[in-house]
Amino acid sequence: MFHRRHWPYTTLAAALAAWTATLTAAPATCQKYQQQLRDLLAETDLARLRAADLPVLAARIVARWPGRGTRNRARTALRGFLCWGCPQGLGQRGLTPDVIMDALPLEARSSAASSPSLRVSFPMLHLLFPTLPQRTRALLALHLALAMPPAALVVLRLGDVTLPLRGLIIHLPAGDRELVGPAISEARAYVKLRLKLSGGDLAAPLFEGCTGCAISPSYARKLLHSVAVAAGMTGSLLGAVHQQGGGLGGW
């Protein structure tokens, strides 16, 4: 009596096809999402799915995939699919995006494997950040949030980034990283602009230069070094932040 009665998809395959058509992730990532969701939801009545069923699905993910990165990809896919389906009639009325996100949190790295949790105590960096060009703000946000060197950032393509309900998901060889926070909101705005300007070309570089190619690692290092100097830091941004102890996340 309480379930939504207008879920328009008669098969899981049709629903997954409709959902993946809305994604901006790379085709290979979308294919992996579909494979994992077929495993998870093969025997699930999506029209009658309840909030109480989410812990069961979460337990299936843990039992089915041994690697943290693979489990997080399954959680990301399930969260995205269910949140997309809710307005269209998927599940009972108690199944809402907030409930879904709370029931399926991403698994954090172990303390031994994680980057230091950087709590920035650099007032000048915070003051300087809004004045930077949009591309530099995005580069800086991801540089510190991911603790990745410039050479690793400039090879990212638009297909390596997914826009969930908030924040960003960065698809890396070691696994997906979900990022949220004020600085990441700036990076998200930049990604949206790049998708628009590229015409949705997922093979286009995330950090594009004036020639249509990705900016070079040396130029990215120069940009980040200029930010560090302007903020009164010595050495690299990451080195300075690491000395403060911790990881920056989304500021």
Secondary structure, 3 states (H helix, E strand, C coil): CCECCCCCCCCHHHHHHHHHCCCCCCHHHHHHHHHHHHHHHCCCCHHHCCHHHHHHHHHHHHHHCCCHHHHHHHHHHHHHHHHHHHHHCCCECCCCHHHHHHHCCCCCCCCCCCCCCCCCCCHHHHHHHHHCCHHHHHHHHHHHHHCCCHHHHCCCEHHHEECCCCCEEEEECCEEEEECCHHHHHHHHHHHHHHHHCCCCCCCECCECCCCCECCHHHHHHHHHHHHHHCCCCCCHHHHHHHHCCCCCCC
